[in-house]
Amino acid sequence: MSNRVFIGNLPYVFSPEELKAELIRLGYRPLEVRIISDRETGQGKGFGFVEVETPQEARYMIETLNGIYIGGRSVRAAEAVKKSRPEPESP
């Protein structure tokens, strides 16, 4: 398990700072928070990633964060899985 957590079903208007403040208020210790936004509009897509210090903290966050309301929405947490990018084709 990694020390990165996927958090979904976030409010579309949430900033990384707002999510970090909310997680700290709930007792978590996020090191880094990223909200994924649309490239054209800049609006959040309703999900992001949180990095914590250890895999144990990530596991605890996943186990306890699911179903908690943040910004009026019931969020979902899961282990962040790195997507592999396809290799560019050779000419």
Order of alpha helices (4+ residues) and beta strands (2+ residues): beta-alpha-beta-beta-alpha-beta-beta-beta
